[in-house]
Amino acid sequence: MKTRLTEALGITCPVIQAPMAFAAGGALASAVSNAGGLGMIGGAYGDAGWIDQQFGIAGGARVGCGLITWKLAEQPQLLDQVLERSPAALFLSFGNPAPFAPAIRDAGVPLICQVQTLRDAQQALDCGADIIVAQGADAGGHGESRGTFALVPEVADEIARQNSEALLCAAGGITDGRGLAAALMLGADGAVIGTRFWASREALVHPRILDRALSATGDSTVRTRVVDVVRGFDWPGRYNGRVLRNPFIQKWHGSEDTLKLEAGAEAARWAAAQEAGDPDVATVFVGEGIGLISSAPPAGSILENLTAVAQRCLTRAASITVC
Ligand SMILES: Cc1cc2nc3c(=O)[nH]c(=O)nc-3n(C[C@H](O)[C@H](O)[C@H](O)COP(=O)(O)O)c2cc1C
């Protein structure tokens, strides 16, 4: 498939694999890039040693890296360390990218900014982002409240209004070829896909957690702050994370203030469950698209299937008779 995104990034499928914290290492990123998409290492909260190790595992494949912007602001020196690895792109989410944009531009690395609102998209355009990712609330992991279906075309219109050359990707709920085709119809140049690649052979996911997720439906997820409260992560208040409901989430969702008071004991219980992959207590960050997923094949075959189905959908759409 050829879009402005594939041309700009030198890839053959208009798909960027989301830089998922803890799950997207070098094996997943390189598998996606080697299959024609753009793979991203989930640098997330900025563990420099882990990021280095994952670039090593990617073994020279052309992969990018994602960082959580508000966390990067606490340790800005990390940016130079990542740029030294010559990433194929730098993907910033959740915070103001402006302080980091000049260094990324000077390094000649494409800047991808994931946004959750129109205002964030305007800020990303102002700082010269090469690719804007409009992320809707269906998405797995952190995000905000706007839906993918209206946010994506609204950002597309804003890019056009500003006569900007920036490219647009849709994110949130895009799980199969139908979603990829729909993203293109909404005015995006491609898609950022997380949950579908989280359930792949190469992702770093505990097998017990994966098993639980593969039997879930899209009804089983919820956006919540419970996870950040229990692990003591200081996320800005506007964001929360989409996770699979389990007894731990059911117990604390809506009672986060009480959880803060009991954080010590609950944090220990949660950390042990995370280690053991206990799906009743551990956190399973997945999007609503989990309801469309029932197996975890190699990332390359996921990508192949996504593009084949998207092509069929687009061909079918082109054959609809307009009266
Ligand atoms: C397990 C998981 C971890 C994630 N971690 C991050 C992250 O560290 N940084 C980030 O920018 N986005 C993160 N995301 C969100 C993705 O960037 C992306 O917006 C999302 O996966 C797209 O929606 P989808 O999951 O429905 O495909 C994460 C998503 C998942 C599922």
The ligand as a Tripos MOL2 file, in Angstrom:
@<TRIPOS>MOLECULE
LIG
   31    33     1     0     0
SMALL
NO_CHARGES

@<TRIPOS>ATOM
      1 C1          0.1710   -2.0410   26.4000 C.3       1 LIG1
      2 C2          0.1840   -0.6180   25.9030 C.ar      1 LIG1
      3 C3          1.1710    0.2450   26.3420 C.ar      1 LIG1
      4 C4          1.2320    1.5450   25.8420 C.ar      1 LIG1
      5 N1          2.2580    2.3540   26.2290 N.ar      1 LIG1
      6 C5          2.4290    3.5510   25.6200 C.ar      1 LIG1
      7 C6          3.5840    4.3340   25.8680 C.ar      1 LIG1
      8 O1          4.4510    3.9860   26.6640 O.2       1 LIG1
      9 N2          3.7190    5.5090   25.2020 N.ar      1 LIG1
     10 C7          2.7790    5.9210   24.2960 C.ar      1 LIG1
     11 O2          2.9570    6.9620   23.6910 O.2       1 LIG1
     12 N3          1.6600    5.2160   24.0690 N.ar      1 LIG1
     13 C8          1.4690    4.0450   24.6880 C.ar      1 LIG1
     14 N4          0.3500    3.2920   24.4090 N.ar      1 LIG1
     15 C9         -0.6910    3.8590   23.5120 C.3       1 LIG1
     16 C10        -0.2890    3.6930   22.0510 C.3       1 LIG1
     17 O3          0.6740    4.6380   21.7030 O.3       1 LIG1
     18 C11        -1.4580    3.8310   21.0710 C.3       1 LIG1
     19 O4         -2.0380    5.0910   21.1690 O.3       1 LIG1
     20 C12        -2.5560    2.7990   21.2430 C.3       1 LIG1
     21 O5         -2.0280    1.5210   21.4630 O.3       1 LIG1
     22 C13        -3.4570    2.7810   20.0200 C.3       1 LIG1
     23 O6         -4.6610    2.1360   20.2770 O.3       1 LIG1
     24 P1         -4.8630    0.5500   20.1540 P.3       1 LIG1
     25 O7         -4.2100   -0.0100   21.3790 O.co2     1 LIG1
     26 O8         -6.3390    0.4050   20.1480 O.co2     1 LIG1
     27 O9         -4.2100    0.1020   18.8950 O.co2     1 LIG1
     28 C14         0.2570    2.0070   24.9200 C.ar      1 LIG1
     29 C15        -0.7310    1.1220   24.4810 C.ar      1 LIG1
     30 C16        -0.7800   -0.1770   24.9580 C.ar      1 LIG1
     31 C17        -1.8480   -1.1080   24.4540 C.3       1 LIG1
@<TRIPOS>BOND
     1     1     2 1
     2     2     3 ar
     3     2    30 ar
     4     3     4 ar
     5     4     5 ar
     6     4    28 ar
     7     5     6 ar
     8     6     7 ar
     9     6    13 1
    10     7     8 2
    11     7     9 ar
    12     9    10 ar
    13    10    11 2
    14    10    12 ar
    15    12    13 ar
    16    13    14 ar
    17    14    15 1
    18    14    28 ar
    19    15    16 1
    20    16    17 1
    21    16    18 1
    22    18    19 1
    23    18    20 1
    24    20    21 1
    25    20    22 1
    26    22    23 1
    27    23    24 1
    28    24    25 2
    29    24    26 1
    30    24    27 1
    31    28    29 ar
    32    29    30 ar
    33    30    31 1
@<TRIPOS>SUBSTRUCTURE
     1 LIG1         1 GROUP 0 **** ****
